[in-house]
Amino acid sequence: MKYPITRPGYENLKKEVEFLRNTKRPKILLAIEEARAHGDISENAEYEAAKEELQFLAKKLAELDEQITNSEVVEVKAPKNGNVEFGNRVALKNLDTDEEVVYTVVGPYECDIQKGTISISSPLGRALMGKSVGDEVTFSAPGGERTYEIIKVG
């Protein structure tokens, strides 16, 4: 199954893989070699730490490679008829608190609520798709049910 991703999100995944492979991995391998040079590795904490870091890096690279393989770049378009579509920025008003928030609807591999992006497959993302300005969306959040009004789609 392919997951949607924006072009910038896809490029960011590729850049992270490149950095980890070409910058981080050689540094870890150098640290392993330096630790080996200190002699007996059976009780060498630096050696063990570097080996653990290399294993963690290998897992992270495998995860990122899988995400890249399972991604399908979707070109972001201007919303048709004001309806929320993949890649759109959506301004919302929480009808319980009157708080306003702005999110961009993206794929699961690039969502980060702290950066104002939500996954198209999240409860809120699913509720927003196809809706337009003035529509109310209700969804289940960890803290209970929430209702937002869409105030702008762009």
Biotite code that builds the C-alpha atoms (Angstrom):
import biotite.structure as struc

atoms = struc.array([
    struc.Atom([0.000, 0.000, 0.000], chain_id="A", res_id=1, res_name="MET", atom_name="CA", element="C"),
    struc.Atom([1.309, 3.421, -0.961], chain_id="A", res_id=2, res_name="LYS", atom_name="CA", element="C"),
    struc.Atom([0.867, 6.394, 1.370], chain_id="A", res_id=3, res_name="TYR", atom_name="CA", element="C"),
    struc.Atom([0.474, 9.930, 0.050], chain_id="A", res_id=4, res_name="PRO", atom_name="CA", element="C"),
    struc.Atom([3.277, 12.388, 0.667], chain_id="A", res_id=5, res_name="ILE", atom_name="CA", element="C"),
    struc.Atom([3.956, 15.934, -0.483], chain_id="A", res_id=6, res_name="THR", atom_name="CA", element="C"),
    struc.Atom([6.996, 16.597, -2.679], chain_id="A", res_id=7, res_name="ARG", atom_name="CA", element="C"),
    struc.Atom([8.760, 18.529, 0.154], chain_id="A", res_id=8, res_name="PRO", atom_name="CA", element="C"),
    struc.Atom([7.982, 15.711, 2.606], chain_id="A", res_id=9, res_name="GLY", atom_name="CA", element="C"),
    struc.Atom([9.459, 13.153, 0.202], chain_id="A", res_id=10, res_name="TYR", atom_name="CA", element="C"),
    struc.Atom([12.564, 15.264, -0.362], chain_id="A", res_id=11, res_name="GLU", atom_name="CA", element="C"),
    struc.Atom([13.011, 15.638, 3.417], chain_id="A", res_id=12, res_name="ASN", atom_name="CA", element="C"),
    struc.Atom([12.933, 11.841, 3.855], chain_id="A", res_id=13, res_name="LEU", atom_name="CA", element="C"),
    struc.Atom([15.572, 11.455, 1.146], chain_id="A", res_id=14, res_name="LYS", atom_name="CA", element="C"),
    struc.Atom([17.761, 14.187, 2.694], chain_id="A", res_id=15, res_name="LYS", atom_name="CA", element="C"),
    struc.Atom([17.559, 12.513, 6.102], chain_id="A", res_id=16, res_name="GLU", atom_name="CA", element="C"),
    struc.Atom([18.625, 9.164, 4.618], chain_id="A", res_id=17, res_name="VAL", atom_name="CA", element="C"),
    struc.Atom([21.498, 10.847, 2.788], chain_id="A", res_id=18, res_name="GLU", atom_name="CA", element="C"),
    struc.Atom([22.662, 12.604, 5.973], chain_id="A", res_id=19, res_name="PHE", atom_name="CA", element="C"),
    struc.Atom([22.482, 9.427, 8.056], chain_id="A", res_id=20, res_name="LEU", atom_name="CA", element="C"),
    struc.Atom([24.294, 7.320, 5.431], chain_id="A", res_id=21, res_name="ARG", atom_name="CA", element="C"),
    struc.Atom([26.938, 9.824, 4.349], chain_id="A", res_id=22, res_name="ASN", atom_name="CA", element="C"),
    struc.Atom([27.616, 11.827, 7.511], chain_id="A", res_id=23, res_name="THR", atom_name="CA", element="C"),
    struc.Atom([26.384, 10.079, 10.647], chain_id="A", res_id=24, res_name="LYS", atom_name="CA", element="C"),
    struc.Atom([27.306, 6.475, 9.725], chain_id="A", res_id=25, res_name="ARG", atom_name="CA", element="C"),
    struc.Atom([30.968, 7.261, 8.874], chain_id="A", res_id=26, res_name="PRO", atom_name="CA", element="C"),
    struc.Atom([31.323, 9.101, 12.220], chain_id="A", res_id=27, res_name="LYS", atom_name="CA", element="C"),
    struc.Atom([29.974, 6.097, 14.113], chain_id="A", res_id=28, res_name="ILE", atom_name="CA", element="C"),
    struc.Atom([32.248, 3.714, 12.205], chain_id="A", res_id=29, res_name="LEU", atom_name="CA", element="C"),
    struc.Atom([35.210, 5.965, 13.035], chain_id="A", res_id=30, res_name="LEU", atom_name="CA", element="C"),
    struc.Atom([34.222, 5.909, 16.713], chain_id="A", res_id=31, res_name="ALA", atom_name="CA", element="C"),
    struc.Atom([34.125, 2.095, 16.611], chain_id="A", res_id=32, res_name="ILE", atom_name="CA", element="C"),
    struc.Atom([37.597, 1.980, 15.053], chain_id="A", res_id=33, res_name="GLU", atom_name="CA", element="C"),
    struc.Atom([38.974, 4.416, 17.642], chain_id="A", res_id=34, res_name="GLU", atom_name="CA", element="C"),
    struc.Atom([37.452, 2.388, 20.470], chain_id="A", res_id=35, res_name="ALA", atom_name="CA", element="C"),
    struc.Atom([38.981, -0.815, 19.051], chain_id="A", res_id=36, res_name="ARG", atom_name="CA", element="C"),
    struc.Atom([42.364, 0.909, 18.966], chain_id="A", res_id=37, res_name="ALA", atom_name="CA", element="C"),
    struc.Atom([42.221, 1.287, 22.759], chain_id="A", res_id=38, res_name="HIS", atom_name="CA", element="C"),
    struc.Atom([42.773, -2.450, 23.143], chain_id="A", res_id=39, res_name="GLY", atom_name="CA", element="C"),
    struc.Atom([40.528, -4.973, 24.885], chain_id="A", res_id=40, res_name="ASP", atom_name="CA", element="C"),
    struc.Atom([36.984, -4.408, 23.575], chain_id="A", res_id=41, res_name="ILE", atom_name="CA", element="C"),
    struc.Atom([35.331, -6.836, 25.996], chain_id="A", res_id=42, res_name="SER", atom_name="CA", element="C"),
    struc.Atom([35.072, -4.128, 28.671], chain_id="A", res_id=43, res_name="GLU", atom_name="CA", element="C"),
    struc.Atom([35.217, -1.039, 26.470], chain_id="A", res_id=44, res_name="ASN", atom_name="CA", element="C"),
    struc.Atom([32.180, 1.185, 27.113], chain_id="A", res_id=45, res_name="ALA", atom_name="CA", element="C"),
    struc.Atom([32.972, 3.480, 24.166], chain_id="A", res_id=46, res_name="GLU", atom_name="CA", element="C"),
    struc.Atom([33.025, 0.498, 21.817], chain_id="A", res_id=47, res_name="TYR", atom_name="CA", element="C"),
    struc.Atom([29.706, -0.833, 23.137], chain_id="A", res_id=48, res_name="GLU", atom_name="CA", element="C"),
    struc.Atom([28.073, 2.610, 22.912], chain_id="A", res_id=49, res_name="ALA", atom_name="CA", element="C"),
    struc.Atom([29.245, 3.087, 19.326], chain_id="A", res_id=50, res_name="ALA", atom_name="CA", element="C"),
    struc.Atom([28.019, -0.399, 18.365], chain_id="A", res_id=51, res_name="LYS", atom_name="CA", element="C"),
    struc.Atom([24.596, 0.353, 19.891], chain_id="A", res_id=52, res_name="GLU", atom_name="CA", element="C"),
    struc.Atom([24.465, 3.659, 18.040], chain_id="A", res_id=53, res_name="GLU", atom_name="CA", element="C"),
    struc.Atom([25.280, 1.858, 14.779], chain_id="A", res_id=54, res_name="LEU", atom_name="CA", element="C"),
    struc.Atom([22.473, -0.664, 15.393], chain_id="A", res_id=55, res_name="GLN", atom_name="CA", element="C"),
    struc.Atom([20.030, 2.169, 16.130], chain_id="A", res_id=56, res_name="PHE", atom_name="CA", element="C"),
    struc.Atom([21.135, 3.944, 12.951], chain_id="A", res_id=57, res_name="LEU", atom_name="CA", element="C"),
    struc.Atom([20.641, 0.772, 10.888], chain_id="A", res_id=58, res_name="ALA", atom_name="CA", element="C"),
    struc.Atom([17.074, 0.434, 12.208], chain_id="A", res_id=59, res_name="LYS", atom_name="CA", element="C"),
    struc.Atom([16.339, 4.100, 11.495], chain_id="A", res_id=60, res_name="LYS", atom_name="CA", element="C"),
    struc.Atom([17.703, 3.790, 7.944], chain_id="A", res_id=61, res_name="LEU", atom_name="CA", element="C"),
    struc.Atom([15.611, 0.663, 7.321], chain_id="A", res_id=62, res_name="ALA", atom_name="CA", element="C"),
    struc.Atom([12.524, 2.498, 8.589], chain_id="A", res_id=63, res_name="GLU", atom_name="CA", element="C"),
    struc.Atom([13.209, 5.521, 6.369], chain_id="A", res_id=64, res_name="LEU", atom_name="CA", element="C"),
    struc.Atom([13.914, 3.316, 3.323], chain_id="A", res_id=65, res_name="ASP", atom_name="CA", element="C"),
    struc.Atom([10.575, 1.573, 3.904], chain_id="A", res_id=66, res_name="GLU", atom_name="CA", element="C"),
    struc.Atom([8.788, 4.920, 4.172], chain_id="A", res_id=67, res_name="GLN", atom_name="CA", element="C"),
    struc.Atom([10.331, 6.107, 0.906], chain_id="A", res_id=68, res_name="ILE", atom_name="CA", element="C"),
    struc.Atom([9.385, 2.843, -0.821], chain_id="A", res_id=69, res_name="THR", atom_name="CA", element="C"),
    struc.Atom([5.818, 3.029, 0.500], chain_id="A", res_id=70, res_name="ASN", atom_name="CA", element="C"),
    struc.Atom([5.312, 6.699, -0.409], chain_id="A", res_id=71, res_name="SER", atom_name="CA", element="C"),
    struc.Atom([3.575, 8.128, -3.425], chain_id="A", res_id=72, res_name="GLU", atom_name="CA", element="C"),
    struc.Atom([4.198, 11.799, -4.146], chain_id="A", res_id=73, res_name="VAL", atom_name="CA", element="C"),
    struc.Atom([0.923, 13.660, -4.575], chain_id="A", res_id=74, res_name="VAL", atom_name="CA", element="C"),
    struc.Atom([1.097, 17.097, -6.124], chain_id="A", res_id=75, res_name="GLU", atom_name="CA", element="C"),
    struc.Atom([-0.744, 19.632, -3.976], chain_id="A", res_id=76, res_name="VAL", atom_name="CA", element="C"),
    struc.Atom([-3.471, 21.512, -5.798], chain_id="A", res_id=77, res_name="LYS", atom_name="CA", element="C"),
    struc.Atom([-5.521, 24.552, -4.948], chain_id="A", res_id=78, res_name="ALA", atom_name="CA", element="C"),
    struc.Atom([-8.746, 23.453, -3.273], chain_id="A", res_id=79, res_name="PRO", atom_name="CA", element="C"),
    struc.Atom([-11.623, 22.820, -5.676], chain_id="A", res_id=80, res_name="LYS", atom_name="CA", element="C"),
    struc.Atom([-14.846, 24.564, -4.683], chain_id="A", res_id=81, res_name="ASN", atom_name="CA", element="C"),
    struc.Atom([-13.182, 25.391, -1.352], chain_id="A", res_id=82, res_name="GLY", atom_name="CA", element="C"),
    struc.Atom([-13.169, 21.729, -0.291], chain_id="A", res_id=83, res_name="ASN", atom_name="CA", element="C"),
    struc.Atom([-10.341, 20.379, 1.859], chain_id="A", res_id=84, res_name="VAL", atom_name="CA", element="C"),
    struc.Atom([-7.942, 18.199, -0.114], chain_id="A", res_id=85, res_name="GLU", atom_name="CA", element="C"),
    struc.Atom([-4.567, 16.603, 0.539], chain_id="A", res_id=86, res_name="PHE", atom_name="CA", element="C"),
    struc.Atom([-1.868, 19.227, 1.108], chain_id="A", res_id=87, res_name="GLY", atom_name="CA", element="C"),
    struc.Atom([-4.275, 22.088, 1.908], chain_id="A", res_id=88, res_name="ASN", atom_name="CA", element="C"),
    struc.Atom([-3.875, 24.443, 4.861], chain_id="A", res_id=89, res_name="ARG", atom_name="CA", element="C"),
    struc.Atom([-7.035, 24.542, 6.931], chain_id="A", res_id=90, res_name="VAL", atom_name="CA", element="C"),
    struc.Atom([-7.915, 27.144, 9.563], chain_id="A", res_id=91, res_name="ALA", atom_name="CA", element="C"),
    struc.Atom([-10.227, 25.764, 12.231], chain_id="A", res_id=92, res_name="LEU", atom_name="CA", element="C"),
    struc.Atom([-12.111, 27.134, 15.201], chain_id="A", res_id=93, res_name="LYS", atom_name="CA", element="C"),
    struc.Atom([-12.653, 24.875, 18.193], chain_id="A", res_id=94, res_name="ASN", atom_name="CA", element="C"),
    struc.Atom([-16.343, 25.335, 18.962], chain_id="A", res_id=95, res_name="LEU", atom_name="CA", element="C"),
    struc.Atom([-15.838, 24.469, 22.648], chain_id="A", res_id=96, res_name="ASP", atom_name="CA", element="C"),
    struc.Atom([-12.953, 26.844, 23.374], chain_id="A", res_id=97, res_name="THR", atom_name="CA", element="C"),
    struc.Atom([-13.106, 29.364, 20.477], chain_id="A", res_id=98, res_name="ASP", atom_name="CA", element="C"),
    struc.Atom([-9.388, 28.628, 19.951], chain_id="A", res_id=99, res_name="GLU", atom_name="CA", element="C"),
    struc.Atom([-8.251, 28.885, 16.341], chain_id="A", res_id=100, res_name="GLU", atom_name="CA", element="C"),
    struc.Atom([-5.645, 26.569, 14.826], chain_id="A", res_id=101, res_name="VAL", atom_name="CA", element="C"),
    struc.Atom([-4.176, 26.087, 11.363], chain_id="A", res_id=102, res_name="VAL", atom_name="CA", element="C"),
    struc.Atom([-3.090, 22.691, 10.053], chain_id="A", res_id=103, res_name="TYR", atom_name="CA", element="C"),
    struc.Atom([-1.808, 21.380, 6.751], chain_id="A", res_id=104, res_name="THR", atom_name="CA", element="C"),
    struc.Atom([-3.189, 17.959, 5.810], chain_id="A", res_id=105, res_name="VAL", atom_name="CA", element="C"),
    struc.Atom([-0.275, 15.712, 4.801], chain_id="A", res_id=106, res_name="VAL", atom_name="CA", element="C"),
    struc.Atom([0.665, 12.034, 4.647], chain_id="A", res_id=107, res_name="GLY", atom_name="CA", element="C"),
    struc.Atom([1.418, 9.878, 7.691], chain_id="A", res_id=108, res_name="PRO", atom_name="CA", element="C"),
    struc.Atom([5.203, 9.991, 7.161], chain_id="A", res_id=109, res_name="TYR", atom_name="CA", element="C"),
    struc.Atom([5.436, 13.762, 7.365], chain_id="A", res_id=110, res_name="GLU", atom_name="CA", element="C"),
    struc.Atom([2.873, 14.758, 9.986], chain_id="A", res_id=111, res_name="CYS", atom_name="CA", element="C"),
    struc.Atom([4.040, 16.664, 13.060], chain_id="A", res_id=112, res_name="ASP", atom_name="CA", element="C"),
    struc.Atom([1.383, 18.381, 15.160], chain_id="A", res_id=113, res_name="ILE", atom_name="CA", element="C"),
    struc.Atom([4.059, 20.682, 16.631], chain_id="A", res_id=114, res_name="GLN", atom_name="CA", element="C"),
    struc.Atom([4.828, 21.925, 13.106], chain_id="A", res_id=115, res_name="LYS", atom_name="CA", element="C"),
    struc.Atom([1.160, 22.341, 12.217], chain_id="A", res_id=116, res_name="GLY", atom_name="CA", element="C"),
    struc.Atom([0.793, 19.268, 10.026], chain_id="A", res_id=117, res_name="THR", atom_name="CA", element="C"),
    struc.Atom([-1.735, 16.490, 10.536], chain_id="A", res_id=118, res_name="ILE", atom_name="CA", element="C"),
    struc.Atom([-2.034, 13.138, 8.816], chain_id="A", res_id=119, res_name="SER", atom_name="CA", element="C"),
    struc.Atom([-4.721, 12.549, 6.260], chain_id="A", res_id=120, res_name="ILE", atom_name="CA", element="C"),
    struc.Atom([-5.339, 9.246, 8.093], chain_id="A", res_id=121, res_name="SER", atom_name="CA", element="C"),
    struc.Atom([-5.739, 10.828, 11.551], chain_id="A", res_id=122, res_name="SER", atom_name="CA", element="C"),
    struc.Atom([-9.265, 11.210, 12.950], chain_id="A", res_id=123, res_name="PRO", atom_name="CA", element="C"),
    struc.Atom([-9.211, 14.965, 12.291], chain_id="A", res_id=124, res_name="LEU", atom_name="CA", element="C"),
    struc.Atom([-7.618, 14.559, 8.853], chain_id="A", res_id=125, res_name="GLY", atom_name="CA", element="C"),
    struc.Atom([-10.254, 12.021, 7.807], chain_id="A", res_id=126, res_name="ARG", atom_name="CA", element="C"),
    struc.Atom([-13.050, 14.263, 9.145], chain_id="A", res_id=127, res_name="ALA", atom_name="CA", element="C"),
    struc.Atom([-11.776, 17.284, 7.181], chain_id="A", res_id=128, res_name="LEU", atom_name="CA", element="C"),
    struc.Atom([-11.428, 15.693, 3.743], chain_id="A", res_id=129, res_name="MET", atom_name="CA", element="C"),
    struc.Atom([-13.975, 17.001, 1.274], chain_id="A", res_id=130, res_name="GLY", atom_name="CA", element="C"),
    struc.Atom([-15.458, 19.517, 3.713], chain_id="A", res_id=131, res_name="LYS", atom_name="CA", element="C"),
    struc.Atom([-15.527, 23.267, 3.070], chain_id="A", res_id=132, res_name="SER", atom_name="CA", element="C"),
    struc.Atom([-15.627, 26.632, 4.836], chain_id="A", res_id=133, res_name="VAL", atom_name="CA", element="C"),
    struc.Atom([-18.512, 26.823, 7.301], chain_id="A", res_id=134, res_name="GLY", atom_name="CA", element="C"),
    struc.Atom([-18.741, 23.054, 7.753], chain_id="A", res_id=135, res_name="ASP", atom_name="CA", element="C"),
    struc.Atom([-18.487, 21.606, 11.250], chain_id="A", res_id=136, res_name="GLU", atom_name="CA", element="C"),
    struc.Atom([-16.455, 18.458, 11.794], chain_id="A", res_id=137, res_name="VAL", atom_name="CA", element="C"),
    struc.Atom([-16.666, 16.253, 14.853], chain_id="A", res_id=138, res_name="THR", atom_name="CA", element="C"),
    struc.Atom([-14.029, 13.630, 15.616], chain_id="A", res_id=139, res_name="PHE", atom_name="CA", element="C"),
    struc.Atom([-12.754, 11.534, 18.499], chain_id="A", res_id=140, res_name="SER", atom_name="CA", element="C"),
    struc.Atom([-9.541, 12.837, 20.076], chain_id="A", res_id=141, res_name="ALA", atom_name="CA", element="C"),
    struc.Atom([-7.590, 11.345, 22.986], chain_id="A", res_id=142, res_name="PRO", atom_name="CA", element="C"),
    struc.Atom([-9.277, 13.856, 25.306], chain_id="A", res_id=143, res_name="GLY", atom_name="CA", element="C"),
    struc.Atom([-12.760, 13.068, 24.001], chain_id="A", res_id=144, res_name="GLY", atom_name="CA", element="C"),
    struc.Atom([-14.928, 14.242, 21.154], chain_id="A", res_id=145, res_name="GLU", atom_name="CA", element="C"),
    struc.Atom([-14.111, 17.612, 19.584], chain_id="A", res_id=146, res_name="ARG", atom_name="CA", element="C"),
    struc.Atom([-15.947, 19.801, 17.118], chain_id="A", res_id=147, res_name="THR", atom_name="CA", element="C"),
    struc.Atom([-14.301, 22.340, 14.848], chain_id="A", res_id=148, res_name="TYR", atom_name="CA", element="C"),
    struc.Atom([-15.681, 24.764, 12.305], chain_id="A", res_id=149, res_name="GLU", atom_name="CA", element="C"),
    struc.Atom([-13.697, 25.225, 9.113], chain_id="A", res_id=150, res_name="ILE", atom_name="CA", element="C"),
    struc.Atom([-13.018, 28.942, 8.738], chain_id="A", res_id=151, res_name="ILE", atom_name="CA", element="C"),
    struc.Atom([-10.554, 28.947, 5.816], chain_id="A", res_id=152, res_name="LYS", atom_name="CA", element="C"),
    struc.Atom([-9.176, 26.487, 3.271], chain_id="A", res_id=153, res_name="VAL", atom_name="CA", element="C"),
    struc.Atom([-6.093, 27.409, 1.271], chain_id="A", res_id=154, res_name="GLY", atom_name="CA", element="C"),
])
